[in-house]
Amino acid sequence: MRVHVILLALFTNYVYFAQLGPIDFEPAGFGATWQWTTFENDFNPPLEIIANPDPSGINNSSTVARFTANVAGAPWAGFESLHGQGIGTFNLTAANCVVKIMVYKPIISPVGIKFATPAGASTGEILVSNTLINQWEELTFDFSAVVSAPSSTGIDQIIVFPDFTQRSDNRICLIDNIKFSNQNGGNPIPMGPAPTPTYPPSNVISLFSNPYQNVAVDTWMAPWSMAQVSDLQLSGNDTKRYDAMNFAGIELLGNNQLDLSNMTHFRVDYWTPNMNTFKVKLVDFGANGQYAGGDDSESELSYALPTGAWHTLEIPLSSFTGLANVNHFSQLVFSGTPSGAGTVYIDNVLFFNNEGASIPEEQTHGVQAYPNPVSDNITFGTTEVPMNSIQVFGLDGTLLMEDSPNSKSYSINLSKLPTGTYLVRIFLANNTETLRIIKE
């Protein structure tokens, strides 16, 4: 007899999981608030969401799922999502049939997963054994052999068997980051968070940035948007991710409208695995504070995207030439290409006043610049990891030039800059370094 105990949680969104983020069991992600049912596990203790006991190595998640496989439970004891909730409804195809799961177990034994339809048809479980004990390991499950089966159409439930074997004692099995092969478009994800801004808090109006007190935002996905948004954490840092990006509207309406008259710049950090342009539009509703009230103004700028690296935009508000006023700022719109297919991670969405704002301090370790002083071409080099992005700043903190070399050696032509001293910020895969150069 199959007895169920349910982990009580509120489910508020119907999510087509195969197109969105991994089941990461994070409070703002997927899985932590889903309704999970345990089965065939003696008295069926519920699935628990706990702090990650080992956030080093391959899994830096904050929270994970804990399943206690009881000695009196069946070998196939496990947990499952509620039909029609959590993962939504989707078809298993060649594009999403490879599923990966991170596990942390006290013993080597098979881990199983399978999928089911509302009628109970099942793909059948695939079993893969872990090879490591008491450390995180990622297991891969290939469902390509069943993509054409009737049970692979209209799937709306995932079922996990953390310890598919006979047991001589109770075993605590941790599960995390369940993801399909088409998530992120099959592309990589950031290995770390965006650079941390260091502007004085008194000079900042922040919409979304951990170092600052954020103002109230009505929505990060206006009803007229054409994209998907999810919240996640990278090494404990809050980050937003947009998928299927066509355009996404962020709105601050009514009393949440902002007066930006004391601000000089807009900042956003972004990371993409597959987009080639990124657009930023600012919209002000004018003195009457009403959309389409006759005095609205807006302006949009477009930027090339370096893939696979965090990129910081610090845009002077004066560059938004179509923006007549900034006293009733109400909408921010992100868009880009390829339209409807891009993924972009967003952080540090804020406005700042450049007067008194901090600029990068010189702190070099593995990066060299030569010649320095320089007249025209300067080469930056490192013997460590490749340089993902290079930004050249004036001493007033203004971003003047940037490029995305993805190389250990790269040259930039500075002939258009006036003579003087500049600061160069270089983003490496594992850290950010800054050095001072002199243009003769």
C-alpha positions as CSV (number, residue, x, y, z in Angstrom):
1,M,0.0,0.0,0.0
2,R,1.4,3.4,-1.0
3,V,1.0,5.9,1.8
4,H,1.8,9.6,1.1
5,V,3.0,12.4,3.4
6,I,2.9,15.8,1.8
7,L,5.4,18.6,2.3
8,L,3.0,21.5,2.8
9,A,3.9,24.5,0.7
10,L,2.1,27.2,-1.3
11,F,2.3,26.9,-5.1
12,T,1.4,30.2,-6.8
13,N,2.8,29.9,-10.4
14,Y,2.1,27.3,-13.1
15,V,5.7,26.9,-14.5
16,Y,6.7,25.3,-17.7
17,F,9.8,24.0,-16.0
18,A,11.6,22.5,-19.1
19,Q,11.8,26.1,-20.5
20,L,12.8,27.7,-17.2
21,G,15.4,27.4,-14.5
22,P,16.7,24.3,-12.7
23,I,14.9,22.9,-9.6
24,D,17.4,24.5,-7.2
25,F,15.3,24.5,-4.0
26,E,16.2,28.1,-3.4
27,P,13.6,30.3,-1.7
28,A,13.3,32.5,-4.8
29,G,13.9,29.7,-7.3
30,F,12.1,26.5,-8.2
31,G,11.2,23.6,-6.0
32,A,11.5,25.1,-2.4
33,T,7.8,26.0,-2.3
34,W,6.4,23.2,-4.5
35,Q,4.2,20.5,-3.0
36,W,6.3,17.3,-2.8
37,T,4.9,13.9,-1.8
38,T,7.1,11.2,-0.3
39,F,6.2,7.5,-0.8
40,E,7.1,3.9,0.1
41,N,9.4,5.2,2.9
42,D,8.0,3.6,6.1
43,F,6.2,6.4,7.9
44,N,7.0,8.8,5.0
45,P,8.8,11.8,6.6
46,P,8.4,14.8,4.4
47,L,11.0,16.2,2.1
48,E,13.0,18.9,3.9
49,I,14.5,22.1,2.5
50,I,17.7,22.8,4.4
51,A,20.9,24.8,4.3
52,N,23.6,23.4,2.0
53,P,26.0,21.6,4.4
54,D,28.9,21.9,1.8
55,P,28.5,25.0,-0.4
56,S,32.1,24.6,-1.8
57,G,33.2,22.9,-4.9
58,I,30.6,22.3,-7.7
59,N,27.5,23.3,-5.7
60,N,27.4,26.7,-4.0
61,S,23.6,26.7,-3.6
62,S,22.3,28.2,-0.4
63,T,19.6,25.5,0.1
64,V,19.0,21.9,-0.9
65,A,16.5,19.1,-0.5
66,R,17.0,16.4,2.1
67,F,15.4,13.0,1.8
68,T,15.9,10.4,4.6
69,A,15.7,6.9,3.1
70,N,14.4,4.9,6.0
71,V,15.7,1.4,6.7
72,A,12.2,0.0,6.7
73,G,11.3,1.8,3.5
74,A,11.1,0.1,0.1
75,P,14.2,0.3,-2.2
76,W,12.1,2.5,-4.5
77,A,11.2,5.0,-1.8
78,G,11.3,8.6,-3.0
79,F,9.5,11.8,-3.6
80,E,7.4,13.3,-6.4
81,S,6.0,16.6,-7.5
82,L,2.2,17.2,-7.7
83,H,0.6,16.5,-11.0
84,G,0.1,19.7,-13.0
85,Q,2.2,21.8,-10.7
86,G,5.8,22.5,-10.3
87,I,7.2,21.4,-13.6
88,G,4.0,22.3,-15.5
89,T,3.3,20.2,-18.6
90,F,5.8,19.5,-21.4
91,N,6.9,16.9,-23.9
92,L,10.2,15.1,-23.5
93,T,12.1,15.8,-26.8
94,A,15.6,15.4,-28.1
95,A,16.3,19.0,-27.0
96,N,15.6,18.4,-23.3
97,C,15.9,14.6,-22.7
98,V,19.2,14.7,-20.8
99,V,18.6,15.5,-17.1
100,K,21.3,16.3,-14.6
101,I,21.0,16.1,-10.8
102,M,23.4,16.9,-8.0
103,V,23.5,14.4,-5.2
104,Y,25.3,14.2,-1.8
105,K,25.1,10.7,-0.2
106,P,26.7,8.7,2.6
107,I,26.9,5.6,0.4
108,I,27.3,4.6,-3.2
109,S,24.0,3.3,-4.5
110,P,21.7,3.9,-7.5
111,V,19.7,7.2,-7.9
112,G,16.7,7.0,-10.1
113,I,14.3,9.5,-11.8
114,K,11.3,9.1,-14.0
115,F,8.5,11.2,-15.4
116,A,4.7,10.6,-15.5
117,T,1.6,12.0,-17.3
118,P,-1.7,12.9,-15.6
119,A,-3.0,9.5,-16.6
120,G,-0.2,7.8,-14.8
121,A,1.8,6.7,-17.8
122,S,5.5,6.6,-16.9
123,T,8.7,6.9,-18.8
124,G,10.2,4.2,-16.5
125,E,13.0,5.1,-14.1
126,I,16.6,5.4,-15.2
127,L,19.1,4.5,-12.5
128,V,22.6,6.0,-12.1
129,S,24.9,5.4,-9.2
130,N,26.9,8.1,-7.5
131,T,30.6,7.4,-7.3
132,L,31.5,9.8,-4.4
133,I,30.6,9.7,-0.7
134,N,29.8,12.7,1.4
135,Q,30.5,15.3,-1.4
136,W,28.5,16.8,-4.2
137,E,28.4,15.0,-7.5
138,E,26.4,15.6,-10.7
139,L,24.7,12.6,-12.2
140,T,23.4,12.5,-15.8
141,F,20.2,10.7,-16.9
142,D,19.6,10.2,-20.6
143,F,16.0,9.7,-21.7
144,S,16.7,9.9,-25.4
145,A,15.5,6.3,-25.9
146,V,12.0,7.2,-24.8
147,V,11.4,10.6,-26.5
148,S,9.0,9.0,-29.0
149,A,7.0,7.0,-26.5
150,P,3.5,8.0,-25.7
151,S,4.5,8.4,-22.0
152,S,6.9,11.2,-23.0
153,T,4.0,13.5,-24.2
154,G,2.1,15.7,-21.8
155,I,4.5,15.0,-18.8
156,D,3.5,16.9,-15.7
157,Q,5.3,15.1,-12.9
158,I,8.9,14.3,-11.9
159,I,9.6,11.4,-9.5
160,V,13.0,10.9,-7.7
161,F,14.4,7.8,-6.0
162,P,17.4,9.0,-4.0
163,D,18.6,5.5,-2.8
164,F,17.2,2.8,-5.0
165,T,18.5,-0.2,-3.0
166,Q,17.9,-2.3,0.1
167,R,19.1,-0.5,3.3
168,S,20.7,-1.6,6.5
169,D,20.3,1.8,8.1
170,N,18.6,5.2,7.6
171,R,20.4,7.3,5.0
172,I,20.2,11.0,4.5
173,C,20.4,11.9,0.8
174,L,20.7,15.4,-0.5
175,I,19.4,16.4,-3.9
176,D,19.9,19.7,-5.7
177,N,19.9,21.5,-9.1
178,I,17.8,19.2,-11.3
179,K,18.0,20.6,-14.8
180,F,17.2,19.6,-18.4
181,S,19.7,19.7,-21.3
182,N,17.9,22.7,-22.9
183,Q,18.0,24.9,-19.9
184,N,20.0,28.1,-20.5
185,G,19.7,27.0,-24.2
186,G,22.3,24.3,-23.4
187,N,24.7,27.2,-22.6
188,P,26.8,27.7,-19.5
189,I,25.7,29.8,-16.4
190,P,27.7,32.4,-14.5
191,M,30.3,30.8,-12.2
192,G,30.1,33.7,-9.8
193,P,28.1,36.9,-9.1
194,A,28.3,40.3,-10.8
195,P,31.0,42.8,-9.7
196,T,29.9,44.6,-6.5
197,P,29.3,48.3,-7.0
198,T,31.1,50.6,-4.5
199,Y,29.3,54.0,-4.9
200,P,28.5,55.8,-1.7
201,P,24.9,54.8,-0.7
202,S,24.0,58.5,-0.5
203,N,24.7,58.8,-4.2
204,V,22.5,55.8,-5.3
205,I,18.9,55.1,-6.1
206,S,18.8,51.3,-6.4
207,L,16.1,49.1,-8.0
208,F,18.0,45.8,-7.5
209,S,21.4,45.5,-5.8
210,N,22.4,43.7,-2.7
211,P,24.7,46.4,-1.3
212,Y,22.0,49.0,-1.2
213,Q,18.4,49.6,0.1
214,N,16.2,49.0,-2.9
215,V,13.3,51.2,-3.7
216,A,9.8,49.7,-4.3
217,V,9.3,48.3,-7.8
218,D,5.8,47.4,-9.0
219,T,7.0,44.6,-11.3
220,W,10.0,43.1,-12.9
221,M,7.8,41.6,-15.6
222,A,5.0,44.0,-16.8
223,P,2.0,42.2,-18.3
224,W,2.9,43.5,-21.7
225,S,6.4,41.9,-21.6
226,M,7.5,39.1,-23.8
227,A,10.0,37.2,-21.8
228,Q,10.3,35.0,-18.7
229,V,11.9,36.1,-15.4
230,S,13.2,34.1,-12.4
231,D,15.1,34.9,-9.3
232,L,18.2,33.1,-8.2
233,Q,21.3,33.5,-6.1
234,L,24.9,33.2,-7.3
235,S,27.2,32.6,-4.3
236,G,24.5,34.2,-2.1
237,N,24.1,37.2,-4.3
238,D,20.5,38.0,-5.6
239,T,20.3,37.9,-9.4
240,K,17.5,38.0,-12.0
241,R,17.5,35.8,-15.1
242,Y,15.4,36.6,-18.2
243,D,14.7,33.8,-20.7
244,A,13.1,33.8,-24.1
245,M,14.0,37.4,-24.1
246,N,12.1,39.7,-26.5
247,F,11.5,42.6,-24.2
248,A,10.9,42.8,-20.5
249,G,9.3,45.8,-18.8
250,I,10.1,46.9,-15.3
251,E,7.6,49.4,-13.9
252,L,7.5,51.9,-11.1
253,L,4.1,53.4,-11.1
254,G,2.1,56.0,-9.0
255,N,3.9,56.8,-5.8
256,N,6.8,54.6,-6.8
257,Q,7.8,56.8,-9.7
258,L,11.4,58.2,-9.3
259,D,12.8,61.7,-9.4
260,L,16.2,61.1,-11.0
261,S,17.1,64.8,-11.3
262,N,20.0,64.4,-8.9
263,M,21.4,61.3,-10.6
264,T,24.0,61.3,-13.4
265,H,24.3,57.7,-14.5
266,F,22.4,54.4,-15.0
267,R,24.1,51.1,-14.1
268,V,23.3,47.5,-14.9
269,D,25.5,44.4,-14.9
270,Y,24.6,41.6,-17.3
271,W,25.8,38.2,-18.3
272,T,24.6,36.2,-21.3
273,P,25.5,32.8,-22.9
274,N,23.9,33.5,-26.3
275,M,22.7,37.1,-26.9
276,N,24.6,39.5,-29.2
277,T,22.9,42.8,-28.5
278,F,21.4,44.2,-25.4
279,K,19.1,47.3,-25.3
280,V,18.2,49.6,-22.4
281,K,15.2,51.9,-22.6
282,L,14.2,54.5,-20.0
283,V,10.7,55.9,-20.0
284,D,9.5,59.0,-18.1
285,F,5.7,59.7,-17.8
286,G,6.1,63.5,-17.6
287,A,4.8,66.0,-15.2
288,N,1.3,64.5,-15.0
289,G,2.8,61.1,-14.1
290,Q,0.4,59.3,-16.4
291,Y,1.2,56.9,-19.3
292,A,0.3,58.4,-22.6
293,G,-0.6,61.7,-20.9
294,G,0.9,63.7,-23.7
295,D,4.2,64.5,-22.1
296,D,5.9,61.1,-22.0
297,S,9.4,60.7,-23.2
298,E,11.7,57.7,-23.7
299,S,15.1,56.8,-25.1
300,E,16.8,53.6,-25.9
301,L,20.4,52.6,-26.3
302,S,21.9,49.4,-27.8
303,Y,25.1,47.6,-26.8
304,A,27.1,44.7,-28.1
305,L,27.2,41.8,-25.7
306,P,30.3,39.9,-24.6
307,T,29.1,36.3,-24.0
308,G,30.2,34.3,-21.0
309,A,31.4,37.2,-18.8
310,W,29.9,39.8,-16.5
311,H,29.6,43.1,-18.3
312,T,29.0,46.5,-16.5
313,L,27.2,49.4,-18.2
314,E,27.6,52.8,-16.5
315,I,25.6,55.0,-18.9
316,P,25.4,58.8,-18.4
317,L,21.8,59.8,-18.3
318,S,22.7,62.5,-20.9
319,S,23.3,59.7,-23.4
320,F,19.5,59.0,-23.4
321,T,19.0,62.0,-25.7
322,G,15.2,61.3,-26.2
323,L,14.5,61.5,-22.5
324,A,13.0,65.0,-22.1
325,N,12.6,64.7,-18.3
326,V,13.7,62.4,-15.5
327,N,11.4,63.6,-12.7
328,H,8.8,60.9,-13.2
329,F,10.8,57.9,-14.2
330,S,8.3,55.0,-14.5
331,Q,9.6,52.3,-16.9
332,L,12.8,50.5,-17.7
333,V,12.7,48.1,-20.7
334,F,15.4,45.4,-21.4
335,S,15.4,43.8,-24.8
336,G,17.9,42.3,-27.3
337,T,18.7,39.8,-30.0
338,P,18.2,37.1,-31.0
339,S,14.6,38.2,-30.3
340,G,12.6,35.7,-28.2
341,A,15.5,33.3,-27.8
342,G,18.0,35.0,-25.5
343,T,19.0,34.4,-21.9
344,V,20.4,37.2,-19.8
345,Y,21.3,37.5,-16.1
346,I,20.8,40.9,-14.5
347,D,22.2,42.5,-11.4
348,N,22.9,45.9,-9.9
349,V,20.1,47.9,-11.6
350,L,20.6,51.4,-10.2
351,F,21.1,55.1,-10.8
352,F,24.0,57.0,-9.2
353,N,25.4,60.4,-9.0
354,N,28.9,60.4,-10.3
355,E,30.0,63.3,-8.1
356,G,31.9,61.7,-5.2
357,A,31.2,58.2,-6.6
358,S,34.0,55.8,-6.1
359,I,36.2,54.8,-9.0
360,P,38.3,51.6,-9.2
361,E,41.3,51.6,-7.0
362,E,44.5,50.2,-8.5
363,Q,45.1,46.6,-7.4
364,T,47.1,44.5,-9.7
365,H,48.3,41.0,-9.3
366,G,48.5,38.9,-12.4
367,V,47.8,41.5,-15.1
368,Q,50.5,43.6,-16.8
369,A,50.2,46.6,-19.2
370,Y,52.9,47.6,-21.7
371,P,54.1,50.0,-22.8
372,N,53.1,52.2,-19.9
373,P,53.2,55.2,-20.4
374,V,51.7,54.7,-23.9
375,S,51.1,56.8,-27.0
376,D,48.6,54.7,-29.0
377,N,48.5,50.9,-28.6
378,I,48.7,49.3,-25.2
379,T,48.7,45.6,-24.6
380,F,47.3,43.9,-21.5
381,G,48.5,40.4,-20.6
382,T,48.1,37.8,-18.0
383,T,49.7,34.4,-17.4
384,E,46.7,33.1,-15.4
385,V,43.2,33.0,-16.8
386,P,41.9,34.8,-19.9
387,M,40.6,38.4,-19.6
388,N,36.9,38.4,-20.2
389,S,36.3,42.2,-20.3
390,I,38.5,45.4,-20.3
391,Q,37.1,48.8,-19.2
392,V,38.9,52.1,-19.4
393,F,37.8,54.8,-16.9
394,G,38.7,58.5,-16.6
395,L,39.7,59.6,-13.1
396,D,36.2,61.0,-12.6
397,G,34.8,57.5,-12.9
398,T,33.4,57.9,-16.4
399,L,33.5,54.7,-18.5
400,L,35.3,55.7,-21.7
401,M,36.1,52.4,-23.5
402,E,35.5,48.7,-23.2
403,D,36.1,45.5,-25.1
404,S,35.7,41.8,-24.6
405,P,38.9,40.0,-25.5
406,N,38.4,36.5,-23.9
407,S,42.2,36.2,-24.3
408,K,45.3,36.2,-22.2
409,S,46.8,39.0,-24.3
410,Y,44.9,41.9,-25.9
411,S,45.8,45.3,-27.4
412,I,43.7,48.5,-27.3
413,N,44.2,51.6,-29.4
414,L,44.1,54.7,-27.1
415,S,44.9,57.3,-29.8
416,K,41.5,59.0,-29.5
417,L,41.9,59.6,-25.8
418,P,43.6,62.8,-24.6
419,T,46.8,62.7,-22.7
420,G,46.4,61.9,-19.0
421,T,46.0,59.2,-16.4
422,Y,43.4,56.5,-16.7
423,L,42.2,53.5,-14.7
424,V,41.6,50.1,-16.4
425,R,39.3,47.5,-14.9
426,I,39.9,44.0,-16.1
427,F,37.4,41.2,-15.5
428,L,39.0,37.7,-15.2
429,A,37.2,34.5,-14.7
430,N,38.1,34.4,-11.0
431,N,38.4,38.0,-10.0
432,T,38.6,41.6,-11.1
433,E,41.8,43.7,-11.2
434,T,42.5,47.4,-11.8
435,L,45.6,49.2,-12.9
436,R,46.6,52.7,-13.7
437,I,47.9,53.7,-17.1
438,I,49.3,57.0,-18.5
439,K,48.5,58.2,-22.0
440,E,51.2,60.5,-23.4
